[in-house]
Amino acid sequence: MTAWRLDHSVRRDTMDALSDAVWGDVLEYVRAHHATVARGWFSRLRPGPLSSGNLTIYVAKSDQLEYMEAYCVGSFVEAAQAATGRLVSVTFSLAAAPSPPRGVESERVSFQNDGSLARLNPEYQFEHFVAGPSNQLAHASCLAAGENPGRAYNPLFLHGAVGLGKTHLLQAVCHQILDDAPASKITYLSCETFINHFVEAIERGAIDTFRYRYRHADALVIDDMQFLSGHERTQDEFFHTFNTLYQVQKQIILSADCAPSELPRLEERLISRFNWGLVARIDAPSLETRLAIVRKKARLRSIDLPDEVTMLVATRIKTNTRELEGAITRIGAMGALNNGVIDRALAEEALVDHVAPPPPEVRIQDIMSVVTGVFGVKLSDLQGRRRSRSIAFPRQVCMYLARQLTRHSLEEIGGFFGGRDHTTVLHANKLVSRRRENDVEFRSRLESIVEDLRQD
């Protein structure tokens, strides 16, 4: 790596214009020291004159200019000063595009960002995402879609609760596509924005403009599709937009808080199309994944967390990746006010709002009530003598949950379920535990039952 030693005798060529060598040093510095903002298209940036202590850097497209001005001023100032050995400021400017030949339409626009569409977060890239058992399928499918848009998994539908990384993965795909093909036209936005654009287009009589805008994208990426529920006319418009893009193999990626089949008041033809490709669920991260998330997010923010603080954050916040990030930021800010010292006491103070209340007492009657609803069996069946699998397995689930969530003895649990002995309860616990480990869908179902019981 280049040694960033200031040498004024070598840098005299920076008085009017940067040489290729010096400009190369600037780009290398940014990539080495500010990797989170670096983009593949930086190689197409061009240095302008260095005049009165200000370096002008030219970009090719308006969306790139917005990105540079929003996220890159500080990093390029630092790089320019390191490479030139001078006190330099930096400004970005749009390079004049050559006029297209007469009769030839201009090339397609790159990433749409007109102020009403969402801006890509430079941190939301694949290298900053922590993959684990709870999100492995979603992560792998998004990687494939970014590397081979329109062909790997199309459409791709992600679903899961708030704060588990859906938005991160959606934006990571956008970053990947733009890094590989900067001229790509990507439309990334929330479902609510799509609805608002459609309503505005109807009011202004500009529906043709709306259709052209969305049906000529190389990738359509929409977050929070659950908000499409109940908007019948917008659903019809989205249906035709979906078909148009799908037929020409343009990438479609959608996300929601539930699976397509669970979206309320959504047309069957849309649900069918959402299921054409891959539907990937994201669950709450395990402890190991949360620990990895805390470590990675802390490194990105240059926050040095002791191991005991890392463990405290990961065990205190269990269900939401976004809250983990917020906790790390809060601890870092409080540590800065404490002369950079971060210890368990400070972390406890920062996490005071995350003190988990003691879980409510779970009764066996509550367990039986929830399980009967989930498995469609009768309460009398669970306590009866029938041994058919349709009855025996829900009964074993009840025994397992009673063993995990209550203080009752094995004998007491067996007594609740038709006077069975403690060996029957142990067998049920072993059988359900084994299936929980080997069956991802069942594990998710079981965790949902536990969550319902603890919220009652």
N, C-alpha and C positions, 0 to 999 in steps of 0.2 A: 504494500500500500504506500502511496506517496507520503513522504514525511512533510508535514505542513510547517516547514521552517520559513520564516519571512526573510527574503533576500532581495533588497531593493535593487542591487546591481543587476540581478537577473530579470527583474520585472519592469524594466524601463519601457518594454513594448506595450505596456498597459496605459500609457499616457493618452493615446488617442483611440486605439482599438485593441481588442484582445487577440493574441495569437491563438492558433488552434490548440497549442500545448497548454496555454493558460486556461482557455475555455474548457479543455478536457479535465484540468485539475478542479475547476469549479464543479463540474458535474460529478466527478468522482467523489469529491468531498460531500456533496449532498447525499449521494447514494450510501456513502460509508457512515455518515453521522446522522442522517435524517431519513432512514429507510422507510419510515411510516408514511411519508408524503411523496416519496419517489415514484415515478411512473415510467412505463416503458417508452412513452412518447417524448420524454425529456430529451432523448437523442436527437429529436427534430427541432428543438429550441435553437434559436440563433442569437448570438450576442450582437448588440448594436454598439454605438460609440460610447466610450467612457469619457464623459465630459463634465467638468466642474465637480468631480467626485461622485457622479451618478452614472451607473451602468444601466443601459436599457437592454432588456431581453425581449425578443420577439417570439410570439406564439402564433400558431397557424389558425386557430379557431376561437370563436368567442367563448365557448364553454370552457376551453382550456385556460383562457385569460381569467375567467371567473374563478376557476380552481386555483390558479397561481396567486391571485390577489387575496383569496380567502385563506389559503393554507401555507403558502411558500415564501412569503416575503422575508421572514426572519431567517429561514434556513439558507436562502440564496445570498442574503446580506453577509451572513457568517462565512459562507463558502467563498464569496468574492473577496472578502477582506483577508481570509487565510491564503488564498491563491495569489493575490496581488501584493500583499504586504502594505496595503493602504486603507485608509478610512473611506469606505465606499458605501454608498446607498444604492438601492436597486429599485427600478421600476419596470413594469411589464407593459407591453404594447402589442396590439394586434398587427401582424404583418399584412401588408397589402396583398390581396389575392390577385393573381393574374385573371384577366377577363376571359371568360370562355369563348370559344369560337362562335361566330354568328350562327344562330339556328341550333346551337347545342345547349341543352339545359345544364344548369350548374349541378355539380355532384351532390349526392345526398348529404344531409346534415348529420353531424355527429350527435353525441349525447344531448338530448333535449333538457334544457334547464332554463326555463323562461321566467323563473321566479315563482310560478305556481306549482311546478313539479319539485319533488324532493331532491335535495342535494346529496350526493354521495359522501359518506363519511370516510375520510382517508384511513381511519383505523379499521374499518370493516373490510378486511381482506382475509384471504384464506390462511396466511401465515400467522394471523393473530387470533384464529379461532381454535378453541380447544375441543378436539373430538374425543368422545368417550362412548361407552355402550348406549347411552341414552340418545345420542344424536348421530351415530356412526353412519347409518343409511342415508340420512339427509345430507350429511357432509360429503360423503362419497358421490352421491348423485349430483350435487351442485358442482363439485369439482369436474365431473364428466361433462355436465352441461356447459360449463365455462370453457372447457377445452375443445368441445365439439358441438357448438350451439346448433339447435334445430335437429340434431340427429341422435344424440346420446339418449336423453330422456326428454320426450316432448309430447304432451305438456308435463311439467314437473310441479307437483302440488305438495307444499309443506304445511303441516298443521301441528299445533301444540299451544300450551298456555302462554300467557304474556311473559315476556322477559327471558325466554329460553334460547334465543339466538336466531329466530327466523329472519328478522330484518338483516342481521349480520350476514347470514348466508346469501340472501337475495342480493345485497350490495356487493358481496365478494364475487358473485358471478358477473355482475356488471363490470367491476374492476378488471376481472380476468379477460373478458371479451374485449374491452377497450385497450388493455395492454397488448393483446395479440393483434388486434385490428382496430387501430385508433379511428378509422373512418366509419366505424359501425354506428348505426343510428339506434340508440337504446332509449326506450321509453320506460322509465322507472317512476312509479308514483303510488300513492295510496288509492284504495278503492273509492274512498270518499271524494278524492280529487277527480277521479274519472267520472263519477256521477255528476259532480258540479260542472265539469267541462261539458258534459252532454246536455245538461239543463241550460247552460249559458248558450250553447250552440243552437238549441231550439229557439230560445228567446230572441237571438240575433239573426235567425234565419241563415245560420252558417253551418248547417249539418254536413255539407259536402267537405268543407274545410276540416271539420272534426274527423270525418271518416278518413280523409287523406292522411291526416296527422297520425292516426293510430294504426292504419292498415298498411303503412309503408315503413314500419319499424323493422329492424333486424332482430330485435328482441323486445318483447313486451313483458315487463316485470311489475306485478301489482301486489301490494301488501294489504292485509286485512280484508279479504274477500267476503267475510261474513256481513259486511255492510251493504252488500248487493242484495241481501234478502229483502223481499217485498217491493223492490223497485222494478216493476214488471216491464216498463218500456225500456229502461236502461239494460235490463237483462236481455231483451230482444236485440238491442244494439250490440251488446257485448258478444252475444251468440254469433252474430254475423262477422264481427271483428275477429273473434277466435277462429272461425272457419277459414277466413281469408288468409290469416297468418299461418295457420296449420297446413293448409294446402300447398303453400310455397316453402314449407319447412323453415319457418322463422321460429325462433325459440320463444316459448311461453312459460313463464314461471309465476306461480301464484302461491299465496299463503293465507291461512285463516286460523282461527282459534279452535277449529274442529274439523273433522274429516268431511269431504264433500257430501257424503250421504247424510250427515248430521246437520247440514246447513238448513235453517228453517226458511220456508217460503221461497225456495229456489226451484226453478223449472227443472223437470226431469232431464230434458235434453242437455242442459248445462251440467248437471251432476254427471250424466253419462260421459260427456266430453272431458270433464276434469279427471275422470277415472281412466281415460284412454292411455295415459302415460304411466308415470310412477307417482304414487301417493306415499309420502314418507312422514312418519310421525316423529316429533321431538318430545322427549319426556324430561322430567326434572333430573338434573345431573346427580350422579352418585357422589359420595364423599371424596373419592379419589379424583374425580373430574373437577369437583369444586376446588380442591386444593390446587390442581394444575391451573385452573382459571385464575385463582387469586395470585399465584406466583407470576403468571404471564402478564396479567393486567398491572401488577405492581411494577414489574420490570419496564413495561411500556411507559409508565409514568415516572420512572427513575425513583421509585419509593423502595427503600430497603426495609422489608418486613422480617422481624425475627420469626423463627419457626413456630413458636408458641402463639404469636399473633396471627400467623397464617392459619393455623389450626383453629383458633378461636373464631375467625371470620367464617371459615368453611363450615364449621359445625353450628354456628349461630344462624346463618342464613342458608336455608336448605332448598328453596324451590325456585329462586329467581336469579338468573345470571345478572340482570340489570341492577338488582339490589346489591349484588356482590361488588360490582364496579363502583356503585355509589358509596359503599362502605369503605372501599380502598381509597377513593378520592378524599373522603371525610377524614380518614385516619392520616393520610398524607398531609392534608392542610393543617390538622391539629399538631402533627409532628413538626411541621415547619415553624409553628408558633412556639414550639417547645425546644428550640435550638437543634432541631433535627433528631431529637431522641424519641423513638417509638418503642414503647414497652406495653406489657399486658394491661397495666392500669390505664394508660392513655387509650388503648383500644377498647377497653370496657366502657370508658366514658363516651367514646365515639359511637359505640353500638348500643347505647342505653335504650334507644327506641326499638331495638330488636331483642329485648329480653322476652323470651318465649313464655307465655303464661302456662301454668301446669295444664296438661291435657285433661279434658273432662273424663270422669270415671265412666268406663265402658262396661255395660252390663251384657250378660249373655243374651238376655231378651232382645237387646238392641242389635246384637250380631245376627241373631236368628231372623229378625224383622228385615234387615237389609239383604241378607243372603236369599231369603225367600223371594224378594222382589227381583234380584239379579238373575237367579237361576229358574224362576218360574215354578217353584214348588210350594207345597202347603206346609204350614207350621206343624200340623199333625204328622206329616210325612217325616219331618226331621226327627221327631221324637218317637216315631213308630218303629216297627220291626222290619219293614221292607228293606231289602238289600239290593234292589236293582240299581245299576250304575247311575241312572238319572236321579236317584234319591241318595245313594250312598256317597257320591262325590260331594254334593252340596253339604251333606252332614259332616263330612271330613273337613271341609273348608271351615265350617262353624267351629269344630273342635280345635283346629289349628289357630284360628283367630282368638278363640277363648283362651287358649294357652299363651298367646303372645300379648293380648291386651288386657287380661284380667288377672286378679290375684287368686283365683280359684285353684284348688288342688286338682290333680288328675282325676281323683275319685269323684270330686264334685262336678267336674265337667262331664264325665261319663254319665253321672246320674241325671244330668239335664237332658241327655239324649237317649232316653229309654232305658236307663239303668245299666249302661255298658260299663265294663271295667276299665282300669287305668291302662292296660296294654292296648286296648282298642284306640284310646286317645293318643298314645305314643305312636302307634302305627299310622294314624291319620296325620299326625304332625310330621312324621318322616316322609310320607307319600306327598303331601302338599308342598313341603319344603323342596323336595326333589323336582317336582314339576315347576315350581316357581323359578328354580335355577335354570331349567332347560327350555322353558316356554316363555318367550318374551311377551307374547300377547296375553297369556294368563297372568304373568307378573304385573303387567300394567293394569289388568282387571282387578287383581287383588289389591294393588296399591290404591286404586280408586275406591274400593270398598273401605279400606282403612281410613282414607281421607274423609269419606262421608261419615264414618263412625266418630271420628275425632272432632268433626265440626258440629255434630248434633248437641 
